Amino acid sequence: MAATAKQDVEQLLGHLPDDSTLEDIQYHLYVLEKVRRGQADVAAGRTYTDEDVRARMQRWLHE
C-alpha cells in the first residue's frame, strides 16, 4: 500500500538530523517528489531506451 504524502513527510523528518534547516527539508521533499514521479513514469511505461536518449542528446548538441 502506498504511503500518503503526510506519511512520507513524517518519515522524511524522522530521518533528518535535528538541526536541519527549512531549506534542507525543502530540498529533501523536492528530491522525494522527483523520485516518486520517476517511479510513476516507469510503472506507466514512460521511459526511454539508451538509443532514444543518445538520439535526443545528439539533436540537442547539434542544433
PyMOL Python script that loads the backbone (N, CA, C, O; Angstrom):
from pymol import cmd

cmd.read_pdbstr("""\
ATOM      1  N   MET A   1       0.844  -1.183   0.000  1.00  0.00           N
ATOM      2  CA  MET A   1       0.000   0.000   0.000  1.00  0.00           C
ATOM      3  C   MET A   1       0.885   1.241   0.000  1.00  0.00           C
ATOM      4  O   MET A   1       1.868   1.305   0.737  1.00  0.00           O
ATOM      5  N   ALA A   2       0.542   2.213  -0.815  1.00  0.00           N
ATOM      6  CA  ALA A   2       1.321   3.438  -0.933  1.00  0.00           C
ATOM      7  C   ALA A   2       1.087   4.335   0.279  1.00  0.00           C
ATOM      8  O   ALA A   2      -0.019   4.427   0.811  1.00  0.00           O
ATOM      9  N   ALA A   3       2.156   4.982   0.691  1.00  0.00           N
ATOM     10  CA  ALA A   3       2.063   5.915   1.813  1.00  0.00           C
ATOM     11  C   ALA A   3       1.429   7.222   1.347  1.00  0.00           C
ATOM     12  O   ALA A   3       1.526   7.589   0.176  1.00  0.00           O
ATOM     13  N   THR A   4       0.788   7.910   2.263  1.00  0.00           N
ATOM     14  CA  THR A   4       0.230   9.220   1.945  1.00  0.00           C
ATOM     15  C   THR A   4       1.354  10.250   1.957  1.00  0.00           C
ATOM     16  O   THR A   4       2.447   9.987   2.458  1.00  0.00           O
ATOM     17  N   ALA A   5       1.076  11.405   1.411  1.00  0.00           N
ATOM     18  CA  ALA A   5       2.070  12.481   1.410  1.00  0.00           C
ATOM     19  C   ALA A   5       2.468  12.831   2.846  1.00  0.00           C
ATOM     20  O   ALA A   5       3.643  13.057   3.133  1.00  0.00           O
ATOM     21  N   LYS A   6       1.491  12.873   3.731  1.00  0.00           N
ATOM     22  CA  LYS A   6       1.777  13.191   5.133  1.00  0.00           C
ATOM     23  C   LYS A   6       2.699  12.136   5.749  1.00  0.00           C
ATOM     24  O   LYS A   6       3.629  12.472   6.482  1.00  0.00           O
ATOM     25  N   GLN A   7       2.440  10.868   5.450  1.00  0.00           N
ATOM     26  CA  GLN A   7       3.292   9.797   5.966  1.00  0.00           C
ATOM     27  C   GLN A   7       4.710   9.904   5.402  1.00  0.00           C
ATOM     28  O   GLN A   7       5.688   9.670   6.112  1.00  0.00           O
ATOM     29  N   ASP A   8       4.811  10.258   4.126  1.00  0.00           N
ATOM     30  CA  ASP A   8       6.126  10.450   3.511  1.00  0.00           C
ATOM     31  C   ASP A   8       6.903  11.549   4.226  1.00  0.00           C
ATOM     32  O   ASP A   8       8.093  11.396   4.499  1.00  0.00           O
ATOM     33  N   VAL A   9       6.230  12.656   4.527  1.00  0.00           N
ATOM     34  CA  VAL A   9       6.890  13.778   5.200  1.00  0.00           C
ATOM     35  C   VAL A   9       7.290  13.375   6.616  1.00  0.00           C
ATOM     36  O   VAL A   9       8.395  13.690   7.059  1.00  0.00           O
ATOM     37  N   GLU A  10       6.415  12.693   7.317  1.00  0.00           N
ATOM     38  CA  GLU A  10       6.745  12.251   8.674  1.00  0.00           C
ATOM     39  C   GLU A  10       7.963  11.336   8.668  1.00  0.00           C
ATOM     40  O   GLU A  10       8.844  11.459   9.519  1.00  0.00           O
ATOM     41  N   GLN A  11       8.008  10.426   7.714  1.00  0.00           N
ATOM     42  CA  GLN A  11       9.148   9.514   7.618  1.00  0.00           C
ATOM     43  C   GLN A  11      10.421  10.284   7.274  1.00  0.00           C
ATOM     44  O   GLN A  11      11.478  10.042   7.857  1.00  0.00           O
ATOM     45  N   LEU A  12      10.315  11.200   6.337  1.00  0.00           N
ATOM     46  CA  LEU A  12      11.465  12.009   5.959  1.00  0.00           C
ATOM     47  C   LEU A  12      12.000  12.790   7.156  1.00  0.00           C
ATOM     48  O   LEU A  12      13.204  12.787   7.415  1.00  0.00           O
ATOM     49  N   LEU A  13      11.113  13.453   7.878  1.00  0.00           N
ATOM     50  CA  LEU A  13      11.529  14.234   9.037  1.00  0.00           C
ATOM     51  C   LEU A  13      12.183  13.361  10.101  1.00  0.00           C
ATOM     52  O   LEU A  13      13.098  13.801  10.797  1.00  0.00           O
ATOM     53  N   GLY A  14      11.716  12.139  10.222  1.00  0.00           N
ATOM     54  CA  GLY A  14      12.305  11.221  11.189  1.00  0.00           C
ATOM     55  C   GLY A  14      13.730  10.825  10.863  1.00  0.00           C
ATOM     56  O   GLY A  14      14.489  10.428  11.747  1.00  0.00           O
ATOM     57  N   HIS A  15      14.100  10.935   9.579  1.00  0.00           N
ATOM     58  CA  HIS A  15      15.444  10.553   9.157  1.00  0.00           C
ATOM     59  C   HIS A  15      16.415  11.734   9.079  1.00  0.00           C
ATOM     60  O   HIS A  15      17.626  11.531   8.990  1.00  0.00           O
ATOM     61  N   LEU A  16      15.903  12.942   9.112  1.00  0.00           N
ATOM     62  CA  LEU A  16      16.779  14.112   9.017  1.00  0.00           C
ATOM     63  C   LEU A  16      17.340  14.477  10.387  1.00  0.00           C
ATOM     64  O   LEU A  16      16.698  14.233  11.409  1.00  0.00           O
ATOM     65  N   PRO A  17      18.539  15.061  10.410  1.00  0.00           N
ATOM     66  CA  PRO A  17      19.107  15.499  11.696  1.00  0.00           C
ATOM     67  C   PRO A  17      18.250  16.593  12.338  1.00  0.00           C
ATOM     68  O   PRO A  17      17.554  17.336  11.647  1.00  0.00           O
ATOM     69  N   ASP A  18      18.313  16.676  13.650  1.00  0.00           N
ATOM     70  CA  ASP A  18      17.518  17.671  14.374  1.00  0.00           C
ATOM     71  C   ASP A  18      17.873  19.105  13.996  1.00  0.00           C
ATOM     72  O   ASP A  18      17.041  20.002  14.135  1.00  0.00           O
ATOM     73  N   ASP A  19      19.080  19.329  13.528  1.00  0.00           N
ATOM     74  CA  ASP A  19      19.491  20.694  13.187  1.00  0.00           C
ATOM     75  C   ASP A  19      19.260  21.031  11.708  1.00  0.00           C
ATOM     76  O   ASP A  19      19.843  21.984  11.192  1.00  0.00           O
ATOM     77  N   SER A  20      18.414  20.255  11.029  1.00  0.00           N
ATOM     78  CA  SER A  20      18.096  20.524   9.620  1.00  0.00           C
ATOM     79  C   SER A  20      17.394  21.875   9.500  1.00  0.00           C
ATOM     80  O   SER A  20      16.550  22.238  10.319  1.00  0.00           O
ATOM     81  N   THR A  21      17.770  22.600   8.457  1.00  0.00           N
ATOM     82  CA  THR A  21      17.130  23.883   8.198  1.00  0.00           C
ATOM     83  C   THR A  21      15.881  23.663   7.347  1.00  0.00           C
ATOM     84  O   THR A  21      15.679  22.583   6.790  1.00  0.00           O
ATOM     85  N   LEU A  22      15.050  24.696   7.253  1.00  0.00           N
ATOM     86  CA  LEU A  22      13.889  24.610   6.370  1.00  0.00           C
ATOM     87  C   LEU A  22      14.335  24.376   4.932  1.00  0.00           C
ATOM     88  O   LEU A  22      13.672  23.663   4.178  1.00  0.00           O
ATOM     89  N   GLU A  23      15.442  24.969   4.562  1.00  0.00           N
ATOM     90  CA  GLU A  23      15.969  24.768   3.207  1.00  0.00           C
ATOM     91  C   GLU A  23      16.366  23.307   2.991  1.00  0.00           C
ATOM     92  O   GLU A  23      16.107  22.747   1.925  1.00  0.00           O
ATOM     93  N   ASP A  24      16.991  22.688   3.989  1.00  0.00           N
ATOM     94  CA  ASP A  24      17.330  21.264   3.898  1.00  0.00           C
ATOM     95  C   ASP A  24      16.076  20.425   3.699  1.00  0.00           C
ATOM     96  O   ASP A  24      16.049  19.530   2.854  1.00  0.00           O
ATOM     97  N   ILE A  25      15.040  20.714   4.475  1.00  0.00           N
ATOM     98  CA  ILE A  25      13.797  19.954   4.409  1.00  0.00           C
ATOM     99  C   ILE A  25      13.137  20.138   3.048  1.00  0.00           C
ATOM    100  O   ILE A  25      12.652  19.175   2.454  1.00  0.00           O
ATOM    101  N   GLN A  26      13.117  21.375   2.554  1.00  0.00           N
ATOM    102  CA  GLN A  26      12.525  21.636   1.241  1.00  0.00           C
ATOM    103  C   GLN A  26      13.268  20.877   0.152  1.00  0.00           C
ATOM    104  O   GLN A  26      12.644  20.310  -0.745  1.00  0.00           O
ATOM    105  N   TYR A  27      14.597  20.861   0.222  1.00  0.00           N
ATOM    106  CA  TYR A  27      15.387  20.147  -0.775  1.00  0.00           C
ATOM    107  C   TYR A  27      15.048  18.658  -0.757  1.00  0.00           C
ATOM    108  O   TYR A  27      14.831  18.058  -1.810  1.00  0.00           O
ATOM    109  N   HIS A  28      15.002  18.066   0.425  1.00  0.00           N
ATOM    110  CA  HIS A  28      14.712  16.643   0.527  1.00  0.00           C
ATOM    111  C   HIS A  28      13.293  16.320   0.059  1.00  0.00           C
ATOM    112  O   HIS A  28      13.069  15.271  -0.545  1.00  0.00           O
ATOM    113  N   LEU A  29      12.348  17.193   0.325  1.00  0.00           N
ATOM    114  CA  LEU A  29      10.990  16.994  -0.175  1.00  0.00           C
ATOM    115  C   LEU A  29      10.952  17.078  -1.700  1.00  0.00           C
ATOM    116  O   LEU A  29      10.248  16.308  -2.353  1.00  0.00           O
ATOM    117  N   TYR A  30      11.711  18.014  -2.260  1.00  0.00           N
ATOM    118  CA  TYR A  30      11.805  18.163  -3.710  1.00  0.00           C
ATOM    119  C   TYR A  30      12.352  16.875  -4.334  1.00  0.00           C
ATOM    120  O   TYR A  30      11.792  16.358  -5.301  1.00  0.00           O
ATOM    121  N   VAL A  31      13.440  16.370  -3.776  1.00  0.00           N
ATOM    122  CA  VAL A  31      14.050  15.147  -4.303  1.00  0.00           C
ATOM    123  C   VAL A  31      13.084  13.970  -4.170  1.00  0.00           C
ATOM    124  O   VAL A  31      12.934  13.181  -5.103  1.00  0.00           O
ATOM    125  N   LEU A  32      12.435  13.853  -3.023  1.00  0.00           N
ATOM    126  CA  LEU A  32      11.469  12.774  -2.812  1.00  0.00           C
ATOM    127  C   LEU A  32      10.369  12.819  -3.868  1.00  0.00           C
ATOM    128  O   LEU A  32      10.001  11.785  -4.425  1.00  0.00           O
ATOM    129  N   GLU A  33       9.846  14.003  -4.144  1.00  0.00           N
ATOM    130  CA  GLU A  33       8.782  14.136  -5.142  1.00  0.00           C
ATOM    131  C   GLU A  33       9.285  13.760  -6.538  1.00  0.00           C
ATOM    132  O   GLU A  33       8.575  13.091  -7.288  1.00  0.00           O
ATOM    133  N   LYS A  34      10.489  14.180  -6.889  1.00  0.00           N
ATOM    134  CA  LYS A  34      11.034  13.839  -8.206  1.00  0.00           C
ATOM    135  C   LYS A  34      11.243  12.331  -8.337  1.00  0.00           C
ATOM    136  O   LYS A  34      10.978  11.765  -9.397  1.00  0.00           O
ATOM    137  N   VAL A  35      11.712  11.680  -7.285  1.00  0.00           N
ATOM    138  CA  VAL A  35      11.901  10.228  -7.318  1.00  0.00           C
ATOM    139  C   VAL A  35      10.552   9.536  -7.473  1.00  0.00           C
ATOM    140  O   VAL A  35      10.422   8.605  -8.268  1.00  0.00           O
ATOM    141  N   ARG A  36       9.546   9.985  -6.719  1.00  0.00           N
ATOM    142  CA  ARG A  36       8.215   9.380  -6.815  1.00  0.00           C
ATOM    143  C   ARG A  36       7.636   9.550  -8.220  1.00  0.00           C
ATOM    144  O   ARG A  36       7.038   8.621  -8.762  1.00  0.00           O
ATOM    145  N   ARG A  37       7.812  10.721  -8.803  1.00  0.00           N
ATOM    146  CA  ARG A  37       7.311  10.927 -10.172  1.00  0.00           C
ATOM    147  C   ARG A  37       8.031  10.014 -11.160  1.00  0.00           C
ATOM    148  O   ARG A  37       7.418   9.474 -12.081  1.00  0.00           O
ATOM    149  N   GLY A  38       9.335   9.849 -10.960  1.00  0.00           N
ATOM    150  CA  GLY A  38      10.103   8.950 -11.820  1.00  0.00           C
ATOM    151  C   GLY A  38       9.629   7.519 -11.697  1.00  0.00           C
ATOM    152  O   GLY A  38       9.524   6.805 -12.694  1.00  0.00           O
ATOM    153  N   GLN A  39       9.341   7.098 -10.473  1.00  0.00           N
ATOM    154  CA  GLN A  39       8.833   5.745 -10.258  1.00  0.00           C
ATOM    155  C   GLN A  39       7.477   5.562 -10.937  1.00  0.00           C
ATOM    156  O   GLN A  39       7.209   4.517 -11.530  1.00  0.00           O
ATOM    157  N   ALA A  40       6.630   6.574 -10.849  1.00  0.00           N
ATOM    158  CA  ALA A  40       5.323   6.502 -11.507  1.00  0.00           C
ATOM    159  C   ALA A  40       5.484   6.433 -13.021  1.00  0.00           C
ATOM    160  O   ALA A  40       4.758   5.697 -13.690  1.00  0.00           O
ATOM    161  N   ASP A  41       6.429   7.194 -13.565  1.00  0.00           N
ATOM    162  CA  ASP A  41       6.685   7.157 -15.003  1.00  0.00           C
ATOM    163  C   ASP A  41       7.132   5.766 -15.440  1.00  0.00           C
ATOM    164  O   ASP A  41       6.667   5.252 -16.457  1.00  0.00           O
ATOM    165  N   VAL A  42       8.029   5.164 -14.677  1.00  0.00           N
ATOM    166  CA  VAL A  42       8.500   3.816 -15.011  1.00  0.00           C
ATOM    167  C   VAL A  42       7.337   2.832 -14.958  1.00  0.00           C
ATOM    168  O   VAL A  42       7.173   2.012 -15.861  1.00  0.00           O
ATOM    169  N   ALA A  43       6.535   2.912 -13.908  1.00  0.00           N
ATOM    170  CA  ALA A  43       5.400   1.995 -13.762  1.00  0.00           C
ATOM    171  C   ALA A  43       4.403   2.142 -14.909  1.00  0.00           C
ATOM    172  O   ALA A  43       3.751   1.173 -15.299  1.00  0.00           O
ATOM    173  N   ALA A  44       4.287   3.364 -15.449  1.00  0.00           N
ATOM    174  CA  ALA A  44       3.352   3.614 -16.544  1.00  0.00           C
ATOM    175  C   ALA A  44       3.993   3.394 -17.919  1.00  0.00           C
ATOM    176  O   ALA A  44       3.347   3.596 -18.947  1.00  0.00           O
ATOM    177  N   GLY A  45       5.258   2.982 -17.932  1.00  0.00           N
ATOM    178  CA  GLY A  45       5.922   2.719 -19.200  1.00  0.00           C
ATOM    179  C   GLY A  45       6.443   3.953 -19.904  1.00  0.00           C
ATOM    180  O   GLY A  45       6.791   3.891 -21.083  1.00  0.00           O
ATOM    181  N   ARG A  46       6.502   5.069 -19.206  1.00  0.00           N
ATOM    182  CA  ARG A  46       7.011   6.310 -19.805  1.00  0.00           C
ATOM    183  C   ARG A  46       8.523   6.383 -19.592  1.00  0.00           C
ATOM    184  O   ARG A  46       9.015   7.121 -18.738  1.00  0.00           O
ATOM    185  N   THR A  47       9.243   5.598 -20.394  1.00  0.00           N
ATOM    186  CA  THR A  47      10.698   5.549 -20.299  1.00  0.00           C
ATOM    187  C   THR A  47      11.311   5.665 -21.691  1.00  0.00           C
ATOM    188  O   THR A  47      10.613   5.569 -22.701  1.00  0.00           O
ATOM    189  N   TYR A  48      12.618   5.872 -21.729  1.00  0.00           N
ATOM    190  CA  TYR A  48      13.366   5.955 -22.978  1.00  0.00           C
ATOM    191  C   TYR A  48      14.478   4.911 -22.955  1.00  0.00           C
ATOM    192  O   TYR A  48      15.049   4.621 -21.903  1.00  0.00           O
ATOM    193  N   THR A  49      14.774   4.359 -24.108  1.00  0.00           N
ATOM    194  CA  THR A  49      15.911   3.447 -24.218  1.00  0.00           C
ATOM    195  C   THR A  49      17.184   4.277 -24.289  1.00  0.00           C
ATOM    196  O   THR A  49      17.136   5.488 -24.503  1.00  0.00           O
ATOM    197  N   ASP A  50      18.317   3.620 -24.108  1.00  0.00           N
ATOM    198  CA  ASP A  50      19.604   4.308 -24.250  1.00  0.00           C
ATOM    199  C   ASP A  50      19.730   4.926 -25.642  1.00  0.00           C
ATOM    200  O   ASP A  50      20.241   6.035 -25.796  1.00  0.00           O
ATOM    201  N   GLU A  51      19.259   4.194 -26.650  1.00  0.00           N
ATOM    202  CA  GLU A  51      19.327   4.697 -28.022  1.00  0.00           C
ATOM    203  C   GLU A  51      18.485   5.963 -28.185  1.00  0.00           C
ATOM    204  O   GLU A  51      18.908   6.914 -28.842  1.00  0.00           O
ATOM    205  N   ASP A  52      17.285   5.971 -27.582  1.00  0.00           N
ATOM    206  CA  ASP A  52      16.423   7.162 -27.641  1.00  0.00           C
ATOM    207  C   ASP A  52      17.126   8.373 -27.030  1.00  0.00           C
ATOM    208  O   ASP A  52      17.120   9.465 -27.598  1.00  0.00           O
ATOM    209  N   VAL A  53      17.727   8.158 -25.868  1.00  0.00           N
ATOM    210  CA  VAL A  53      18.394   9.259 -25.164  1.00  0.00           C
ATOM    211  C   VAL A  53      19.580   9.767 -25.976  1.00  0.00           C
ATOM    212  O   VAL A  53      19.778  10.975 -26.105  1.00  0.00           O
ATOM    213  N   ARG A  54      20.356   8.855 -26.515  1.00  0.00           N
ATOM    214  CA  ARG A  54      21.515   9.271 -27.324  1.00  0.00           C
ATOM    215  C   ARG A  54      21.069  10.088 -28.539  1.00  0.00           C
ATOM    216  O   ARG A  54      21.692  11.097 -28.870  1.00  0.00           O
ATOM    217  N   ALA A  55      19.999   9.656 -29.199  1.00  0.00           N
ATOM    218  CA  ALA A  55      19.496  10.376 -30.368  1.00  0.00           C
ATOM    219  C   ALA A  55      19.005  11.765 -29.968  1.00  0.00           C
ATOM    220  O   ALA A  55      19.270  12.739 -30.672  1.00  0.00           O
ATOM    221  N   ARG A  56      18.300  11.864 -28.856  1.00  0.00           N
ATOM    222  CA  ARG A  56      17.816  13.168 -28.392  1.00  0.00           C
ATOM    223  C   ARG A  56      18.990  14.090 -28.054  1.00  0.00           C
ATOM    224  O   ARG A  56      18.989  15.270 -28.406  1.00  0.00           O
ATOM    225  N   MET A  57      19.981  13.538 -27.372  1.00  0.00           N
ATOM    226  CA  MET A  57      21.149  14.350 -26.998  1.00  0.00           C
ATOM    227  C   MET A  57      21.888  14.837 -28.245  1.00  0.00           C
ATOM    228  O   MET A  57      22.347  15.979 -28.281  1.00  0.00           O
ATOM    229  N   GLN A  58      22.008  13.990 -29.257  1.00  0.00           N
ATOM    230  CA  GLN A  58      22.667  14.400 -30.494  1.00  0.00           C
ATOM    231  C   GLN A  58      21.929  15.573 -31.141  1.00  0.00           C
ATOM    232  O   GLN A  58      22.553  16.521 -31.617  1.00  0.00           O
ATOM    233  N   ARG A  59      20.597  15.499 -31.154  1.00  0.00           N
ATOM    234  CA  ARG A  59      19.816  16.600 -31.733  1.00  0.00           C
ATOM    235  C   ARG A  59      20.031  17.882 -30.936  1.00  0.00           C
ATOM    236  O   ARG A  59      20.178  18.954 -31.522  1.00  0.00           O
ATOM    237  N   TRP A  60      20.051  17.787 -29.609  1.00  0.00           N
ATOM    238  CA  TRP A  60      20.239  18.982 -28.779  1.00  0.00           C
ATOM    239  C   TRP A  60      21.625  19.594 -28.968  1.00  0.00           C
ATOM    240  O   TRP A  60      21.784  20.814 -28.997  1.00  0.00           O
ATOM    241  N   LEU A  61      22.619  18.720 -29.096  1.00  0.00           N
ATOM    242  CA  LEU A  61      24.003  19.200 -29.194  1.00  0.00           C
ATOM    243  C   LEU A  61      24.315  19.768 -30.571  1.00  0.00           C
ATOM    244  O   LEU A  61      25.243  20.565 -30.708  1.00  0.00           O
ATOM    245  N   HIS A  62      23.566  19.378 -31.586  1.00  0.00           N
ATOM    246  CA  HIS A  62      23.856  19.816 -32.952  1.00  0.00           C
ATOM    247  C   HIS A  62      22.866  20.844 -33.483  1.00  0.00           C
ATOM    248  O   HIS A  62      22.848  21.121 -34.682  1.00  0.00           O
ATOM    249  N   GLU A  63      22.053  21.407 -32.616  1.00  0.00           N
ATOM    250  CA  GLU A  63      21.101  22.426 -33.080  1.00  0.00           C
ATOM    251  C   GLU A  63      21.780  23.750 -33.212  1.00  0.00           C
ATOM    252  O   GLU A  63      21.146  24.734 -33.590  1.00  0.00           O
TER     253      GLU A  63
END
""", "prot")
cmd.dss("prot")
cmd.show_as("cartoon", "prot")
cmd.util.cbc("prot")
cmd.orient("prot")
